[in-house]
């Protein structure tokens, strides 16, 4: 079996190390492996996330608080004083074996990520190793957030797509209220009335959109988790909720997640008296970090975003006189830039306003441009599978349905993991589609629904051609961009392998 | 860095039978070797540590120890007692007494030496050799070999 242990004592010069030695000797004698973190005066290499993940049980031989105990949550645990470990290491090891055997079901708590997480890196451990190069670490943090977000994208997106298929494009207006093709809907206020008023399609839409509301909070929370472990989750999730509330979209979620992780990492480095150390991860760190991140999101990030949105809306209105296909391309760029974020919202709202005033050309371009990002990325995962992690390839499979349903959010997992390569690629593709859709003179009477409202599209074949062209362009751009970056990634990985582990 | 232990810091025939008496004798040897600047202050630090939890271990071992501002170098003083001295272990008095003195603000290098000393203390063979060591020089030799690997 494999064990990990932490030893610590009040003075930190004698018992801590004697207990470690005793446990190591006892484990060796019994044919087990053990890694011991000695939290004493001489310092020690901290246990890696992988060592903890692989351990069958944990032994705490400590007379004072174990630092960062939350790393071991969910593991079978044996707790004793340091003297017990010194006097009877063999007994403690035997007890740990029994705990590991009797706790097999509980093991799945720690092990449940393995089936989905056959991809390398953060998904296996859930927590990013210190010691990688800066670029690699940021990418691993983002991937951690993305890997937890993907199930929400897939479940929510597919439910919404099915709702459109069986309920038509008006299902969104029926559930949430608003105007659709000249009819004003009040929306359903009481969830208990939902089935009666909106039918099964309405219920599916509501469940799906609820899952979508969690995209940004989960992304943000688990980026912070990847950076700073469990104490990062609360400030990260709250920051993500605020990013959604201020309309900052997934880019706001990336910011809040990185911010929350950084604040918690900073707070964990503070040296505090032993008495306070026990409540740091549970009370003090989440409290302070949540406050700081929340303040920054509302005051520093929120207000400029609202101002920029107003400015862009005015600017777009002023452009209406120019070449129509240029406007279509521009709206395409905006739709793809942040996929549900503030810029996307401005473009989409512009399309809605055009539709309300009878201009169906613009709405068609906006919808088509919003469909290509997931489609183009899905195509890329098929054409060059090896450029993507397994989780990304799975997100790509869902991307076909999400793209066809005009659920642009299907591209967020890719964009959040690798924004600087993915976002420009999808923007170029969507701009192509937006410009072509206008140039072909296609029209849409529906504000959403994607391929499922094809009956409301004017010149449907040309419309599909515009989408196909943008999809191909997105895919091509991304493959080029990924190749540019691959050398850089290779270097970062090498430096990660040689870098000294750092104490987090 | 100074030697972890010298022959002056070894007493193979401790006279005292009380914890305070024995640690006092060993602490004065430390002071005599210039490792402790204030014997009373150091003893007070030792007592405080001992009050938190007695340092006696099963198998006849006592390891009174402290990090103290009155210590200049990480040092080990070793005493052997025929009759045994009570250090609070459940199974009886201690016959091998290791007084470990650590400077308050000791750097990692200092602490690493003491950590490897502590690790050796667990080994039965090391204890046995100390039981049978014929003289102070043999003890010093043994510690150097086992702890410092030279």
Boltz contact constraints between the chains, C-beta under 6 A:
constraints:
  - contact:
      token1: [A, 10]
      token2: [B, 52]
      max_distance: 6.0
  - contact:
      token1: [A, 11]
      token2: [B, 49]
      max_distance: 6.0
  - contact:
      token1: [A, 11]
      token2: [B, 67]
      max_distance: 6.0
  - contact:
      token1: [A, 13]
      token2: [B, 102]
      max_distance: 6.0
  - contact:
      token1: [A, 13]
      token2: [B, 114]
      max_distance: 6.0
  - contact:
      token1: [A, 14]
      token2: [B, 63]
      max_distance: 6.0
  - contact:
      token1: [A, 14]
      token2: [B, 65]
      max_distance: 6.0
  - contact:
      token1: [A, 14]
      token2: [B, 100]
      max_distance: 6.0
  - contact:
      token1: [A, 14]
      token2: [B, 118]
      max_distance: 6.0
  - contact:
      token1: [A, 17]
      token2: [B, 115]
      max_distance: 6.0
  - contact:
      token1: [A, 17]
      token2: [B, 118]
      max_distance: 6.0
  - contact:
      token1: [A, 17]
      token2: [B, 119]
      max_distance: 6.0
  - contact:
      token1: [A, 18]
      token2: [B, 118]
      max_distance: 6.0
  - contact:
      token1: [A, 18]
      token2: [B, 121]
      max_distance: 6.0
  - contact:
      token1: [A, 18]
      token2: [B, 122]
      max_distance: 6.0
  - contact:
      token1: [A, 21]
      token2: [B, 119]
      max_distance: 6.0
  - contact:
      token1: [A, 21]
      token2: [B, 122]
      max_distance: 6.0
  - contact:
      token1: [A, 22]
      token2: [B, 122]
      max_distance: 6.0
  - contact:
      token1: [A, 41]
      token2: [B, 111]
      max_distance: 6.0
  - contact:
      token1: [A, 42]
      token2: [B, 108]
      max_distance: 6.0
  - contact:
      token1: [A, 42]
      token2: [B, 111]
      max_distance: 6.0
  - contact:
      token1: [A, 42]
      token2: [B, 112]
      max_distance: 6.0
  - contact:
      token1: [A, 42]
      token2: [B, 115]
      max_distance: 6.0
  - contact:
      token1: [A, 43]
      token2: [B, 108]
      max_distance: 6.0
  - contact:
      token1: [A, 86]
      token2: [B, 57]
      max_distance: 6.0
  - contact:
      token1: [A, 87]
      token2: [B, 58]
      max_distance: 6.0
